[in-house]
Amino acid sequence: MKPLVAEIVEEVKQNGIAFSHVQDLFSEKTLGYYNNVVEYFNEFLRAPHILERCQRIASGNPIQDRGKWFEITQYEYLGRALGLSDSNVINMYLSPEIVEIAEAFHNTVPRLRNVLTWVHPQNAIQQEIASQRWHRDQEDWEIFKVFIAISDIGPNNGPTQYAKKTQHGGPYGDITNNMNGKSTSDLKYPIPPEEIVSCEGKPGTIIFMNTNGLHKGGLVKEGIRCLTQANFLKPDAHIIKIGKLPSFDYSDKINSVDKNLNEYKVLTDKQKLIIS
């Protein structure tokens, strides 16, 4: 295992979070995918219906057709989940560099789920709702999410916050409910302030996070935050076995896999297994 990979995996196992950058981690080929994803976001933000959504959120008159109306995803942009036809996004997360780290974290070939592209515009309604409150994800006891910043993320444009060592098995793993269907926003004791990390960084910053640990999305006070994520899970993860949670149906979050596409045929056997 490369030293950088080992360092990232150990940091996530111990603290629940680690940082890197595409320039430090990615090969020239994977950087090509990343650069194309940047262009995808440029097109995303130029779409008239996305511009309208951004303007309405910024003016305090959002289109409230979904629970998380403050964020805009590929579902609003493309009208569907991401699939292999959107090969730059998927291939970036299927790159050997990312897969090696996810595989080392889980000690098995993982499964890739819920690849998302997000735009979070300036929000005139500065009130925490939904995932902007402290919570832990419930797909499994161990979750390995990879977030890649496409825009500059500073203190005023909504950095995610993470509470280190609150993941399952961590020193503060008992701070709230876990994997029992109960609220994970009700804390038994305060989060130690020194353990709270603000996920800021320049474009290309990579955040590796066990989102079973407490985290929350930030409130965007200015500008637009552009971010993408992929979720790597063990093959026998709770959410993969049952397909849904009490408040979250995962059945349409697996992303489209069309085995007739050339993009599928050129994948390695491991990559095909990861998206299976």
Secondary structure, DSSP 8 states (H G I E B T S, - for coil): --HHHHHHHHHHHHHSEEEEEHHHH--HHHHHHHHHHHHHHHHHHHSHHHHHHHHHHHHT----SSTTTT-EEHHHHTSS--BTTSHHHHHHHTSHHHHHHHHHHHTS--EEEEEEEEEEE--S-----GGGSSB---S-SS-EEEEEESS-B-TTB---EEETT-STTSTTTTSS--SSSS-SSS-SS---GGGEEE--B-TTEEEEE-TTS-EE---B-SSEEEEEEEEEE-TT-HHHHHSEETTEE-TT-S-B--TTSHHHHTS-HHHHHHT-
